[in-house]
């Protein structure tokens, strides 16, 4: 059973349907107790960093998510679910994140003529030994901000959009992507399948 955390941030059903395509039961919940008792947690999300953290706090979800990751249980963050893992987000001011990974989340600073948000298909280049699936691969992105980790060992993959940015991070049984595997067709399903296959 996979638990998908609901903090009012949308796209939850598409994540659930992706796991169901793999034959994996997936429940959507905003119940802190259910999250606390879960073996595998997925934190998806879109929207603004500060709003997302406020919603997690209001629902009492910060503590069970932090405890889950610190207990080294399998965790998968998607898009905003990656960004929230870091200490600070700089969208619309300075906001405190979950603080599980060192670093901050910043807006794209792009050459003239390049659009924000970064939207559409792009290549992900996995670092040596970091790829849970075949590499390189194309995945679907929609975001205006990206993580800037202070610990280089966290970087599992990078992508180029007006310069290189971090598109996946990993540490122990924590794995998170800036792109949306649930919107990335067969290659995205393979990635989610690798999460299920992890011990």
C-alpha positions in Angstrom: 0.0 0.0 0.0 1.2 3.5 -1.0 0.0 6.5 0.9 -0.4 9.7 -1.1 -0.4 12.8 1.1 -3.3 15.2 0.5 -2.6 18.8 1.6 -5.0 20.4 -1.0 -2.4 20.7 -3.7 -4.0 19.0 -6.7 -2.9 16.2 -9.1 -3.4 13.5 -6.5 -5.7 11.3 -8.5 -3.3 11.2 -11.4 -0.6 9.9 -9.0 -3.0 7.4 -7.6 -4.0 6.2 -11.1 -0.3 5.7 -12.1 0.2 3.4 -9.1 -3.0 1.6 -9.9 -1.8 1.0 -13.4 1.1 -0.8 -11.8 -1.3 -3.0 -9.8 -0.4 -1.2 -6.6 -3.0 -0.1 -4.1 -2.7 3.6 -3.3 -4.7 5.7 -0.9 -5.1 9.5 -0.7 -5.2 10.9 2.8 -4.9 14.0 4.9 -5.0 12.1 8.1 -1.7 12.5 10.1 -2.2 9.2 11.8 -2.6 7.3 8.6 0.6 8.9 7.3 2.4 8.1 10.5 1.5 4.4 10.2 2.3 4.1 6.5 5.2 2.1 5.1 5.5 4.0 1.8 4.7 7.7 1.5 4.4 9.9 -1.7 4.3 13.7 -1.3 3.2 15.2 -4.6 2.1 18.8 -5.3 2.0 21.9 -7.4 1.6 25.5 -6.4 3.4 27.9 -4.1 6.0 26.8 -1.6 4.7 29.0 1.3 1.0 28.0 0.7 2.0 24.3 0.6 3.9 24.5 3.9 1.0 26.3 5.5 -1.4 23.6 4.4 0.8 20.9 5.7 1.1 22.6 9.1 -2.7 23.3 9.3 -3.4 19.6 8.7 -0.8 18.4 11.2 1.1 16.6 8.4 4.6 18.0 9.0 5.5 15.8 11.9 4.5 12.4 10.4 6.2 13.2 7.1 9.5 14.3 8.9 9.3 11.2 11.2 8.7 8.9 8.2 11.8 10.2 6.4 14.0 10.2 9.5 12.9 6.6 10.2 14.3 5.8 6.7 11.1 4.4 5.3 10.5 4.6 1.5 9.5 8.2 0.5 8.9 9.6 -3.0 8.5 13.4 -3.5 7.1 14.8 -6.8 7.6 18.4 -8.0 6.5 20.5 -5.0 7.1 17.4 -2.9 10.8 17.6 -3.8 11.0 21.3 -3.1 9.4 21.1 0.4 12.1 18.8 1.6 14.6 21.6 1.7 15.2 24.2 4.4 14.0 27.3 2.6 11.8 28.4 -0.3 12.2 31.8 -1.8 8.8 32.1 -3.7 7.0 35.2 -2.6 9.3 35.8 0.3 11.3 33.5 2.5 9.6 30.4 3.8 10.7 27.6 6.0 10.5 24.1 4.5 10.5 20.7 6.0 14.3 21.0 6.6 15.1 17.4 5.8 17.7 18.4 3.1 20.2 21.3 3.2 19.6 23.9 0.6 17.0 26.3 -0.8 14.5 26.6 -3.6 15.0 29.5 -6.0 13.3 30.9 -9.2 14.8 30.2 -12.6 17.2 33.0 -13.7 17.1 32.4 -17.4 18.7 34.0 -20.5 16.5 36.5 -22.4 13.8 34.9 -24.5 13.5 31.8 -22.3 10.1 31.3 -20.6 9.2 30.6 -17.0 7.6 28.2 -16.1 9.7 25.4 -17.5 6.9 23.4 -19.1 7.0 20.3 -21.2 9.3 17.3 -21.9 13.0 17.5 -21.2 15.9 15.1 -20.7 17.0 13.9 -17.3 20.7 12.9 -17.0 21.2 10.6 -14.0 24.4 10.7 -12.0 26.5 7.6 -12.0 24.8 4.8 -10.1 21.7 7.0 -9.3 19.4 5.9 -12.1 16.6 3.5 -11.0 15.8 3.1 -14.7 17.5 3.3 -18.0 19.2 6.6 -18.8 18.9 9.1 -20.4 15.2 9.6 -20.3 12.6 12.2 -21.2 10.2 13.3 -18.4 7.4 16.0 -18.1 8.1 19.2 -16.2 5.9 22.1 -15.0 7.7 24.5 -12.6 9.1 28.0 -12.1 11.4 27.2 -9.1 14.1 24.6 -8.6 16.1 23.2 -5.6 19.7 24.2 -5.0 21.1 21.6 -2.6 24.1 22.5 -0.4 25.1 18.8 -0.4 26.3 17.7 -3.8 25.9 14.0 -2.8 22.1 14.5 -2.8 22.0 15.2 -6.5 20.6 12.1 -8.4 19.9 13.8 -11.7 20.2 17.1 -13.6 18.4 18.7 -16.5 19.3 21.6 -18.7 17.0 24.6 -19.1 19.0 27.8 -19.7 21.6 26.1 -17.5 21.8 23.0 -15.4 19.5 22.5 -12.5 18.8 19.6 -10.1 15.9 17.4 -11.3 16.1 14.5 -8.8 17.6 14.0 -5.4 18.2 10.9 -3.4 19.4 9.9 0.1 18.9 6.5 1.6 15.3 5.5 1.0 14.3 9.0 0.1 13.9 9.8 -3.6 12.3 12.9 -5.1 11.9 14.3 -8.6 11.2 17.8 -9.9 9.5 16.3 -12.9 6.1 14.5 -12.9 6.6 10.7 -13.4 2.8 10.3 -13.3 2.6 12.4 -16.5 5.6 10.9 -18.1 4.0 7.8 -19.7 5.9 4.5 -19.8 9.2 5.8 -18.4 7.4 7.5 -15.5 5.6 4.3 -14.7 9.0 2.5 -14.6 10.3 5.0 -12.2 7.3 4.6 -9.9 7.7 0.8 -10.2 11.3 1.1 -9.0 10.0 2.9 -5.9 7.7 0.0 -5.1 10.5 -2.5 -5.7 12.8 -0.8 -3.2 13.2 -2.6 0.1 
